[in-house]
Amino acid sequence: MNYGIVSISQDECKAALALPIDDFEDALVVISAQRANADYIITRDDKLLSAASPVKIISPRGFLDALNENGE
């Protein structure tokens, strides 16, 4: 796994505003995850869990279940 900090540009902030996500900070999370080529966004935020996103959004339990299914 790779870890790091993803910077956000003005264009990415504008892209976040264009997403169909009401919470701007949640939209920034999605844009950041997309930019970082993340496989998942792991969150307990119910609103974010139900958001439309190009990056798969799952709960911590869902992530652990996925790891167990894949034998990791």
C-alpha positions as a Python dict, from the first residue, in 0.01 Angstrom:
ca = {
    (1, 'M'): (0, 0, 0),
    (2, 'N'): (109, 352, -70),
    (3, 'Y'): (45, 635, 171),
    (4, 'G'): (83, 1005, 119),
    (5, 'I'): (-74, 1346, 112),
    (6, 'V'): (-263, 1449, -200),
    (7, 'S'): (-260, 1818, -286),
    (8, 'I'): (-572, 1976, -431),
    (9, 'S'): (-564, 2235, -707),
    (10, 'Q'): (-815, 2503, -792),
    (11, 'D'): (-937, 2292, -1086),
    (12, 'E'): (-994, 1995, -857),
    (13, 'C'): (-1192, 2216, -618),
    (14, 'K'): (-1408, 2317, -913),
    (15, 'A'): (-1447, 1951, -1009),
    (16, 'A'): (-1558, 1874, -653),
    (17, 'L'): (-1825, 2143, -680),
    (18, 'A'): (-1953, 1977, -997),
    (19, 'L'): (-2002, 1637, -831),
    (20, 'P'): (-2354, 1539, -725),
    (21, 'I'): (-2245, 1544, -359),
    (22, 'D'): (-2401, 1802, -127),
    (23, 'D'): (-2112, 1816, 122),
    (24, 'F'): (-1816, 1997, -36),
    (25, 'E'): (-1562, 1832, 195),
    (26, 'D'): (-1697, 1488, 100),
    (27, 'A'): (-1667, 1585, -266),
    (28, 'L'): (-1304, 1685, -205),
    (29, 'V'): (-1241, 1343, -50),
    (30, 'V'): (-1377, 1178, -365),
    (31, 'I'): (-1166, 1399, -594),
    (32, 'S'): (-857, 1337, -379),
    (33, 'A'): (-912, 961, -384),
    (34, 'Q'): (-961, 966, -759),
    (35, 'R'): (-644, 1170, -808),
    (36, 'A'): (-449, 930, -586),
    (37, 'N'): (-583, 630, -782),
    (38, 'A'): (-725, 492, -458),
    (39, 'D'): (-910, 163, -468),
    (40, 'Y'): (-1144, 258, -185),
    (41, 'I'): (-1269, 542, 29),
    (42, 'I'): (-1326, 396, 375),
    (43, 'T'): (-1570, 593, 588),
    (44, 'R'): (-1842, 575, 851),
    (45, 'D'): (-2011, 882, 702),
    (46, 'D'): (-2356, 757, 598),
    (47, 'K'): (-2405, 1039, 347),
    (48, 'L'): (-2071, 971, 181),
    (49, 'L'): (-2136, 595, 180),
    (50, 'S'): (-2443, 655, -36),
    (51, 'A'): (-2277, 910, -268),
    (52, 'A'): (-2216, 844, -635),
    (53, 'S'): (-1840, 819, -681),
    (54, 'P'): (-1587, 697, -936),
    (55, 'V'): (-1397, 548, -637),
    (56, 'K'): (-1566, 269, -442),
    (57, 'I'): (-1689, 394, -103),
    (58, 'I'): (-1720, 135, 173),
    (59, 'S'): (-1751, 114, 549),
    (60, 'P'): (-1461, -3, 767),
    (61, 'R'): (-1646, -334, 819),
    (62, 'G'): (-1701, -368, 445),
    (63, 'F'): (-1329, -311, 385),
    (64, 'L'): (-1231, -575, 641),
    (65, 'D'): (-1479, -818, 488),
    (66, 'A'): (-1331, -751, 143),
    (67, 'L'): (-981, -817, 277),
    (68, 'N'): (-1094, -1146, 431),
    (69, 'E'): (-1265, -1252, 108),
    (70, 'N'): (-944, -1190, -85),
    (71, 'G'): (-730, -1377, 169),
    (72, 'E'): (-527, -1071, 262),
}
